[in-house]
Amino acid sequence: MELFNVHHPLVFVFGLLGNIISTGVYFAPLPTFIEICKRKSTMGFQSLPYVVSLFSALLWLFYAFVKGGDTFLLISINTLGTFIESIYIIIFLVYATPDTKKQTIKGLTGVMVLCLVISLGTFFSFQGQTRVLVVGWICVGISVCVFAAPLTIVFQVVRTKSVEFMPLSLSCFLTLSATMWFAYGIALRDICVTVPNVLGFLLGVFQMGLYAYYRNASSILEAEKKQPKINCKEHMINISILSNSEVHPVDSGRSSEAEDGGGGGGEVVELDVKQTRGMELDTGVVVM
């Protein structure tokens, strides 16, 4: 079949590299979902990026079938993407809270209905190259949304100054994937594949820069949390008390007894400020 022929060598090379790297993109969240299964909780993660990615994969799959020609590599990667994103969403629904589960189901239902409307509407309303262009530009718009979906996490990173919810591996794979598919679109002379991947590359670089910036901030915050806090009120000693070097009798009662017994004048002890400070420091009390 012509659908599974790849005539141009550059189309095959960049398409194959795009498949390999995009497979890495799809599997990048796998450690997160393994952790979700272990904790039996979604841990604050959002399902929107995975729902939008599923929508994008389905539409690009439809676009590849509609266009025909050298689109086998588009079909292969988007078939894999559809399968993996579906698994992620199922896992998310199993462990999500009732409210989050309800929102995810609503979003998933809306995406499926919209995908069906676009597919049937373009199939019956347009023909030939016009149908290809309409479906292609719809895919461009959806791809922009896919690349913009992680911006919700970017806002969370800026607000919390933590990169916990933005894995670096995913940003790297997205940037490399966008580069390969951009080259694939150039070789295939397909503007619908080329355009969104320019934005994907720029957003990927931005996310990696943001990660590098807030990773240091996160380390500083963690270090501050681990430092023991000293209660100054409990450990403060009034310096005016310690600096008082007046002469005081040890015990007035004992002095009286000594006088009665003919032992001479009462004993007095002079408290040296330096000695007093030394005793205080030995006990672990901070002298302010």
Secondary structure, DSSP 8 states (H G I E B T S, - for coil): -GGG---SHHHHHHHHHHHHHHHHHHHTTHHHHHHHHHHTS-TT--SHHHHHHHHHHHHHHHHHHHH-SS-HHHHHHHHHHHHHHHHHHHHHHHHS-HHHHHHHHHHHHHHHHHHHHHHHHHHHH--HHHHHHHHHHHHHHHHHHHHHTTHHHHHHHHHHT--TTS-HHHHHHHHHHHHHHHHHHHHHT-HHHHHHHHHHHHHHHHHHHHHHHHHHHHHHHHHHHHS----HHHH---HHHHT---EEES-HHHHHHHHHTT--S--EEE--HHHHHHHHHHTT----
